[in-house]
């Protein structure tokens, strides 16, 4: 993501997984094995899949 700065709003599609540090978002991209729906991240009208 070009020009992404702290505090900028983003939208995303992925899978949140809890862990001992709070969590992490996985699958914000295409799964080449087709086990998970494809995700994306969007900032300033540009979407990365």
N, C-alpha and C positions, 0 to 999 in steps of 0.2 A: 504494500500500500504506500503509494507515493504521497509525501507531505502529510502523513498522519501524525498528529501531535497529541500529547497528553490532554485528556479532557474532551477530545473530539467525539461526537456521537457516531456510533457504528451500528449496523444491523448484522445479524449473523444467523445461520442455521447450522446446527451441529448437535452433538450429544454431550451433556454435562455429566461428569463422573466425580462424585465426592471422593476425597482422600483426606489424610490427616493434616494437610496444609490448606484445606478449604475446598479444592477441586480444580478441575481442568476441563476445557472444552475440546473434545475430539471430533473428528469427522466433519471438519469445515471445508472439505475437499471431496473430490470424486473418489469412491472406493473402487479400485481396479478389479477387485474380486467380486464386486456386486453384493456384498453382504449387508451393507448399510446404505441408506439413501444418501445421495450426494448432498453436500452442504455448500455454503458460500459465506463470504464476508463482504459487506458493502460499506463504502465510505465515500462521501461527497458524490453520490450518484454513480460510482463505478463499482462493479461487482467482480470479485475474483472467485472463481469456482474451482 
